[in-house]
Amino acid sequence: MDTQHSDKLAKEAVYLAETWQKRANDLLTSEEKTIQKQMKRLLTHPMDKVVMTKMIDQSFRSHNNSRVADQISYVLKKYGVPEFFSMGDKLLLQLFLGLGRHVPQVSVPRVVDKMRDDSSRSVIPGEKEIFHAHLEKRKSEGVRMNINHLGEAVLGEEESLSRLSTYLKDLKRPEIEYISVKISTIYSQIQSLGFDHTVGVLKERLSRLYRAARDNHFIRNDGTRVPKFVNLDMEEYRDLEITVAAFTGTLDREEFKNHSAGIVLQAYLPDSYPIQQELTAWARSRMTDGGAPIKLRIVKGANMEMEQVESALNNWPLATYDNKPDVDANYKRMVAFGMESENIRAVHLGIGSHNLFDLAYAYKLAQQNNVTEYFSFEMLEGMADHVRRAIQETSEEMVLYAPVATKQEFISAIAYLIRRLDENTAEENFLRYSPKLQVGSEEWDFLREQFLASCKHRDKPGQTPHRIQNRLKESFSEKKGTFYEGEFSNEPDTDWSLGTNRKWAEAIRDKWKKGPEDIPTEIPLIVAGLDVYHGRETQECFDASQKEKVCTARYAMANEEDVIRAVTIAKADPDGWRKKRAEERHRILSRVAAELRRSRGDLLGAAAANTGKVFTESDPEVSEAIDFTEFYPHSVKAYAELNNVECQGKGVGLVISPWNFPIAIPCGGIAASLAAGNTVIFKPASAAVLTAWQLCQCFWKAGISKNVLQFLPCSGSETGVKLTAHPDVNFVILTGGTNTGLRILETRPGIFLAAETGGKNATIVTAMSDRDQAIKNIIHSAFSNCGQKCSATSLVILEKEVYKDERFKKQLVDAAKSCNVGSAWDFHNKMGALIHPPQGDLKKALTELEPGESWALKPENIRNNPCMWTPGIKWGVSPGSYTHMTEFFGPLIGVMSAKNLEHAIELVNQTGYGLTSGLESLDKREQNHWKNQVRAGNLYVNRGTTGAIVLRQPFGGMGKSALGAGIKAGSPSYVAQFMDFKETDFPRVRAIKNDYALLRIAQEWKQKLDWGGLSEFEADLRKTICAVKSYLYHTEQEFSQEHDYFHLRGQDNILRYLPVGRVVVRMHEEDSLFDVLARIAAVKISGCKLIVSIPKGLENEITAFLHGKEGKQFVGKEPVLFQTDEDVVEMIPLIQRIRYAAPERVPNAVFDGAAKTGLYIARTKVMMEGQIELLQYFQQQSICDSYHRYGNLGERAVL
């Protein structure tokens, strides 16, 4: 269209819009004027929207009127009664706060009825008589109604088939002509990677709808009988391609050649215009072959907030345009293309908008092209109805999109209402200005200029998708990563919604899925730089996904001689890894990250062939592995750049990895050890050797020598013991069972062990939760990777009201039962195979019930494969029972009932484990209480309990879930524990903000020393003074603060430090006064409980100082005990940590005693530098809080 013609069209559209707006204002009813005044007030009080959203979203979750009343009161007291309410409504709410909350059985039903009545303009009541009357009214007005049934979330196949049945019934009702359907409501197991399977299921279900639409007719006002109409709504970006493929694929069937159906495209996606062109070409070809036209509804898009959240959380490009001018321009471009006469005859148009200028533009374009009979206006029920009436006086056809919900389904309308509230108040949205809008006003002129600008901009927005990740043709800059960029960001996972990435997955399957005829990979040991295979015992790896025993690899097993050679070469370090500067190690590890990026496909293939892990589970592992290799050497800089400290690796590190995370966890241990300056011996899990071998290739190819990283598969119970017991192994990084860690300590009590061990993880669901969301999160947390994650939810503890909610139980069972289970090579499967046939605790759990338990869902062994099991749910688990207290590591959850949140927390803490824990509640008060009371290393609020991401959610547990110093993997200080530090100068201390008793004592000592006092202890006291200042400074700056390193949209990720508890500062005769005083200061400053333990009979100048005036003042009222080593051992059950001043000062008896329970003995050299020393007295806790609601940010959006 030439510029002159385009300008003329725009001017005509402006004139028509003015005409419509003036007429609409004339048609306003008194009720509509009242509503407009209210909406106008809302726009001047942005916090009112926040209050309304929270009231709607939070208050009506419980079925208990007292709880509802309490939540309403809490919200109103916290934020105030919304200013935009009418005086009458304000008075009612004030009465509620005063009296109504005390009689909730009377007041709450009235509040609910009032809110439902207020929203009935937007959400039509679904009760039969009211609904029927509304449809008849609209029909008499010449309005076509497009019905969208709102209901509970579709989480399982029983519910999706029920929803499908509802749609089919709707199509048989004579008063209903037109329905809208979302693919997520007719199939619950949509899987982007399983594209073909998903589309196949959708085609079958859409076929049932299209048959019903074709075979049932609607009688219009003029007596015309027309087939019913089904419109396919568009949802989130990830479903775009699936929706289009299901739509065209179904209509391509011969039986639907002469049937018309509709689909929606969203103009805020740059992908939509090219898809519209493809759809149009397809539809024109279909009509040429004698087929019926289709209908395309063009909208701007209503899921922007959720798309922004998804983009932020996944570190993917935003799928939509990021500005309104591009959206508006693309909308007009799509309208113009669709209005071309040869196109619109094949693809009828529905113009979905409330923007009068856009509607007028479309109408004038249709008139110009003589195609008005092929298009309709489409608006939302209850939005600016006076405008709808004005337009109808001149337009050909009007369709209203009408959500419907019964009183029982009203809770399900919350997401829709929140989106509409967002839409009505968005800064640049036409509807924001609609209340009391007058032609010629400042607001009108702004909207007009916005429209005219978008007309000029029409052909300029990009047409290529923003999400362009292409694993098939991926290339990476040599300068990518923390070494070159100086900043860490998480590696994006694979975007399976993209066709090229699905083809990439197919290529991986073609390469890695082996048959019985294929020759297994031969995997040697790597010892002293050499490949060792022949002459060694071998074991085989089998593909658990295939019921035939397909051997994928044979690997050599190390013997005792190999262990000795490996440790000898690791200690000798002939390639000088330990001598390399931290910067050089960083550069090489950055190359490892690049190799991992290039090897992503082979790592996924190896994990599937070796462990049965589905691609959607192993792909995030590769991202995490890359993150580890980028982040750990980057984090070393914080220590290497300290001017007062020299740091070096501890020596020889042994990494013992698990099979459940065969890529990320071993990579993290290896990368941390190497980054810290250590040589590494890697003992992979016997069940994951092929994957481990593939991982090691990335290190070796990048320049890590085979002397620096040695590869020793071996028997854990035999040769592995020789490794852990070898005196030249300086530390062990273990991820495995708690008992495995304790056995290592039993064999070698003095070894430095950093172990992430088991977990009996629970998710608590309170009555104040979004129950649909809770089920979705539970299913993912419990059954992804078949429940074989140390972080998996194993217990679900329901507040009594939820426990007795039969709908909740039915949904939970339906969702679990619907999980597709099968081969990792079939991409639609959510769950693959177990690593081994169940045995021991897991076999018992999957096949037996404890007293009082029943099967809500009995797990089944399927596909004639002993490793293939469906999910199981045990109901009625008793406190203290076997199911409550035992870690199973499989696809099973036990459901318990709790009287209240406090009781639920008690049940969680009773297990003694403390790895991950989840809470599902929208009540901020409950969230805060739970965070402060539950004992676990990783806390998740309204999110699944799995999927921790490096630095975002550093990972590690408490209690029986961790052995060692308790420093989390993926945290800034994780590498520090594998380094030895030597102080060369006093630490630099900046200003300390607050006043402290210890600081005053230190200042007094400094003054005395400066004037010649305390001279016999001068050196030690000056070091102590400096240490106190450094400890206080770093406590204020780091250890007392909550840290969010990313500030992601919609999700808080907090890392905080908690005092470890009761700490014994154990003296030794070789301790200096500084060694003693610095530890005492560190314990007190960290907030731990101090016990000073002096060996019985020890009397020297240090003990004399402690018992003197200065010492007593410094120690304060904390206990000072004289104890034997045996006394210290007896205290172990009552304390959380012992702090010695050096490793050689810890007696064997104390090491032996601590090893029995796994108590960590801190014994590194005492440092003045608080950044290092204080790590001994804190444990870290990660808190992930998904605070957004359907993308809505609440008060954060008002900031």
URMOCOR-V100160 format. One record per residue. N is the residue number from 1. PSI is psi as a letter, one per 30 degrees, with the letter a starting at -180 (NA if undefined). Layout:
BEGIN
N;PSI
N;PSI
END
This chain:
BEGIN
1;k
2;l
3;e
4;e
5;e
6;e
7;e
8;e
9;e
10;e
11;e
12;e
13;e
14;e
15;e
16;e
17;e
18;e
19;e
20;e
21;e
22;e
23;e
24;e
25;e
26;f
27;f
28;k
29;l
30;e
31;e
32;e
33;e
34;e
35;e
36;e
37;e
38;e
39;e
40;e
41;e
42;e
43;f
44;f
45;i
46;f
47;f
48;e
49;e
50;e
51;e
52;e
53;e
54;e
55;e
56;e
57;e
58;e
59;f
60;g
61;e
62;l
63;f
64;j
65;e
66;e
67;e
68;e
69;e
70;e
71;e
72;e
73;e
74;e
75;e
76;e
77;e
78;e
79;f
80;l
81;k
82;k
83;f
84;f
85;l
86;l
87;e
88;e
89;e
90;e
91;e
92;e
93;e
94;e
95;e
96;e
97;e
98;e
99;e
100;e
101;f
102;f
103;i
104;f
105;f
106;e
107;e
108;e
109;e
110;e
111;e
112;e
113;e
114;e
115;e
116;e
117;e
118;e
119;f
120;f
121;e
122;e
123;j
124;k
125;k
126;g
127;k
128;e
129;e
130;e
131;e
132;e
133;e
134;e
135;e
136;e
137;e
138;e
139;e
140;f
141;g
142;g
143;k
144;k
145;k
146;j
147;k
148;j
149;j
150;k
151;a
152;l
153;k
154;j
155;f
156;l
157;f
158;e
159;e
160;e
161;e
162;e
163;e
164;e
165;e
166;e
167;e
168;e
169;e
170;e
171;f
172;f
173;k
174;f
175;f
176;k
177;e
178;k
179;l
180;k
181;k
182;k
183;f
184;f
185;f
186;f
187;k
188;f
189;h
190;k
191;j
192;e
193;e
194;h
195;e
196;e
197;e
198;e
199;e
200;e
201;e
202;e
203;e
204;e
205;e
206;e
207;e
208;e
209;e
210;e
211;e
212;e
213;e
214;e
215;f
216;k
217;l
218;k
219;j
220;l
221;e
222;g
223;f
224;k
225;k
226;k
227;l
228;l
229;k
230;k
231;k
232;j
233;l
234;k
235;b
236;l
237;e
238;f
239;g
240;e
241;e
242;e
243;e
244;e
245;e
246;e
247;e
248;e
249;e
250;e
251;f
252;f
253;k
254;e
255;f
256;g
257;e
258;g
259;k
260;k
261;l
262;l
263;l
264;k
265;k
266;k
267;f
268;f
269;k
270;f
271;f
272;e
273;e
274;e
275;e
276;e
277;e
278;e
279;e
280;e
281;e
282;e
283;e
284;e
285;e
286;e
287;e
288;e
289;g
290;g
291;l
292;l
293;l
294;l
295;k
296;k
297;j
298;k
299;l
300;f
301;k
302;g
303;g
304;e
305;e
306;e
307;e
308;e
309;e
310;e
311;e
312;e
313;e
314;f
315;h
316;l
317;k
318;k
319;e
320;l
321;l
322;g
323;l
324;e
325;e
326;e
327;e
328;e
329;e
330;e
331;e
332;e
333;e
334;e
335;e
336;e
337;e
338;f
339;f
340;k
341;e
342;f
343;e
344;f
345;f
346;f
347;j
348;l
349;k
350;k
351;j
352;j
353;l
354;g
355;j
356;e
357;e
358;e
359;e
360;e
361;e
362;e
363;e
364;e
365;e
366;e
367;e
368;e
369;g
370;h
371;g
372;f
373;f
374;g
375;l
376;l
377;k
378;k
379;l
380;k
381;k
382;f
383;j
384;h
385;f
386;e
387;e
388;e
389;e
390;e
391;e
392;f
393;f
394;f
395;l
396;e
397;k
398;k
399;k
400;k
401;j
402;j
403;k
404;k
405;k
406;l
407;e
408;f
409;g
410;e
411;f
412;f
413;f
414;e
415;e
416;e
417;e
418;e
419;e
420;e
421;e
422;e
423;e
424;f
425;g
426;k
427;e
428;g
429;k
430;e
431;f
432;e
433;f
434;e
435;k
436;g
437;k
438;k
439;k
440;f
441;l
442;e
443;e
444;e
445;e
446;e
447;e
448;e
449;e
450;e
451;e
452;e
453;e
454;f
455;e
456;f
457;g
458;e
459;g
460;f
461;k
462;l
463;f
464;k
465;k
466;f
467;j
468;g
469;k
470;j
471;f
472;e
473;h
474;k
475;k
476;k
477;k
478;f
479;g
480;k
481;l
482;f
483;e
484;e
485;f
486;g
487;k
488;k
489;k
490;k
491;k
492;k
493;l
494;k
495;j
496;f
497;f
498;k
499;e
500;e
501;e
502;e
503;e
504;e
505;e
506;e
507;e
508;e
509;e
510;e
511;e
512;f
513;j
514;l
515;l
516;f
517;f
518;k
519;k
520;l
521;k
522;k
523;j
524;l
525;l
526;j
527;k
528;h
529;f
530;k
531;k
532;j
533;e
534;k
535;g
536;k
537;k
538;l
539;l
540;k
541;k
542;l
543;j
544;f
545;f
546;k
547;f
548;k
549;j
550;j
551;k
552;f
553;l
554;k
555;k
556;k
557;k
558;k
559;a
560;e
561;e
562;e
563;e
564;e
565;e
566;e
567;e
568;e
569;e
570;e
571;e
572;e
573;i
574;f
575;g
576;h
577;e
578;f
579;f
580;k
581;l
582;e
583;e
584;e
585;e
586;e
587;e
588;e
589;f
590;e
591;e
592;e
593;e
594;e
595;e
596;e
597;e
598;f
599;g
600;e
601;e
602;e
603;e
604;e
605;e
606;e
607;e
608;e
609;f
610;e
611;f
612;g
613;k
614;l
615;e
616;f
617;e
618;f
619;e
620;f
621;e
622;e
623;e
624;e
625;e
626;e
627;e
628;e
629;f
630;e
631;e
632;e
633;f
634;e
635;f
636;f
637;e
638;f
639;e
640;f
641;g
642;k
643;f
644;g
645;k
646;k
647;k
648;l
649;l
650;f
651;c
652;k
653;k
654;k
655;j
656;j
657;l
658;l
659;f
660;f
661;i
662;f
663;d
664;e
665;e
666;e
667;e
668;e
669;e
670;e
671;e
672;e
673;e
674;e
675;e
676;f
677;g
678;l
679;l
680;k
681;k
682;j
683;j
684;l
685;k
686;f
687;g
688;h
689;e
690;e
691;e
692;e
693;e
694;e
695;e
696;e
697;e
698;e
699;e
700;e
701;e
702;f
703;g
704;k
705;l
706;f
707;e
708;e
709;j
710;l
711;j
712;i
713;k
714;l
715;k
716;e
717;f
718;d
719;e
720;e
721;e
722;e
723;e
724;f
725;f
726;k
727;f
728;g
729;j
730;f
731;l
732;k
733;j
734;k
735;j
736;a
737;l
738;e
739;e
740;e
741;e
742;e
743;e
744;e
745;e
746;e
747;e
748;i
749;f
750;g
751;k
752;j
753;k
754;j
755;k
756;j
757;b
758;l
759;k
760;i
761;k
762;k
763;k
764;k
765;j
766;l
767;f
768;g
769;l
770;j
771;e
772;e
773;e
774;e
775;e
776;e
777;e
778;e
779;e
780;e
781;e
782;e
783;f
784;k
785;h
786;g
787;g
788;h
789;k
790;f
791;f
792;k
793;k
794;f
795;k
796;j
797;j
798;k
799;k
800;e
801;e
802;e
803;e
804;g
805;j
806;e
807;e
808;e
809;e
810;e
811;e
812;e
813;e
814;e
815;e
816;e
817;f
818;f
819;k
820;k
821;k
822;a
823;k
824;f
825;f
826;j
827;f
828;f
829;k
830;e
831;k
832;b
833;l
834;l
835;e
836;l
837;k
838;k
839;l
840;b
841;e
842;e
843;e
844;e
845;e
846;f
847;f
848;l
849;k
850;l
851;k
852;f
853;l
854;l
855;j
856;e
857;j
858;k
859;k
860;k
861;k
862;l
863;g
864;h
865;j
866;f
867;f
868;j
869;k
870;l
871;l
872;k
873;j
874;k
875;k
876;h
877;k
878;k
879;k
880;f
881;l
882;e
883;e
884;e
885;f
886;k
887;k
888;e
889;h
890;a
891;i
892;k
893;k
894;k
895;k
896;l
897;k
898;k
899;e
900;a
901;e
902;e
903;e
904;e
905;e
906;e
907;e
908;e
909;f
910;f
911;f
912;f
913;l
914;h
915;d
916;l
917;k
918;k
919;k
920;j
921;k
922;f
923;j
924;e
925;e
926;e
927;e
928;e
929;e
930;e
931;e
932;f
933;e
934;k
935;j
936;l
937;e
938;j
939;k
940;k
941;k
942;h
943;l
944;l
945;g
946;l
947;h
948;k
949;k
950;k
951;e
952;e
953;i
954;k
955;k
956;l
957;a
958;l
959;b
960;f
961;g
962;k
963;k
964;a
965;f
966;g
967;k
968;k
969;k
970;g
971;l
972;f
973;g
974;e
975;f
976;e
977;f
978;g
979;l
980;k
981;k
982;k
983;k
984;f
985;l
986;k
987;l
988;k
989;k
990;a
991;k
992;k
993;e
994;l
995;k
996;k
997;e
998;e
999;e
1000;e
1001;e
1002;e
1003;e
1004;e
1005;e
1006;e
1007;e
1008;e
1009;e
1010;f
1011;g
1012;g
1013;l
1014;h
1015;f
1016;f
1017;g
1018;e
1019;e
1020;e
1021;e
1022;e
1023;e
1024;e
1025;e
1026;e
1027;e
1028;e
1029;e
1030;e
1031;e
1032;e
1033;e
1034;f
1035;e
1036;e
1037;e
1038;e
1039;f
1040;g
1041;l
1042;k
1043;k
1044;j
1045;f
1046;e
1047;h
1048;k
1049;k
1050;f
1051;k
1052;k
1053;j
1054;k
1055;k
1056;l
1057;k
1058;k
1059;k
1060;f
1061;b
1062;k
1063;k
1064;j
1065;j
1066;k
1067;l
1068;l
1069;f
1070;f
1071;k
1072;l
1073;e
1074;e
1075;e
1076;e
1077;e
1078;e
1079;e
1080;e
1081;e
1082;e
1083;e
1084;e
1085;e
1086;f
1087;g
1088;l
1089;k
1090;k
1091;k
1092;k
1093;j
1094;k
1095;k
1096;k
1097;f
1098;j
1099;j
1100;a
1101;f
1102;e
1103;e
1104;e
1105;e
1106;e
1107;f
1108;a
1109;e
1110;e
1111;e
1112;e
1113;e
1114;e
1115;e
1116;b
1117;g
1118;k
1119;k
1120;j
1121;k
1122;j
1123;k
1124;l
1125;e
1126;e
1127;e
1128;e
1129;e
1130;f
1131;f
1132;e
1133;f
1134;f
1135;l
1136;f
1137;k
1138;k
1139;j
1140;l
1141;f
1142;k
1143;e
1144;f
1145;f
1146;j
1147;l
1148;e
1149;e
1150;e
1151;e
1152;e
1153;e
1154;e
1155;f
1156;e
1157;f
1158;g
1159;k
1160;k
1161;j
1162;k
1163;g
1164;l
1165;k
1166;k
1167;k
1168;e
1169;j
1170;e
1171;f
1172;e
1173;e
1174;f
1175;f
1176;f
1177;f
1178;l
1179;k
1180;l
1181;k
1182;k
1183;j
1184;k
1185;j
1186;i
1187;f
1188;l
1189;j
1190;h
1191;f
1192;k
1193;g
1194;b
1195;f
1196;e
1197;f
1198;f
1199;NA
END
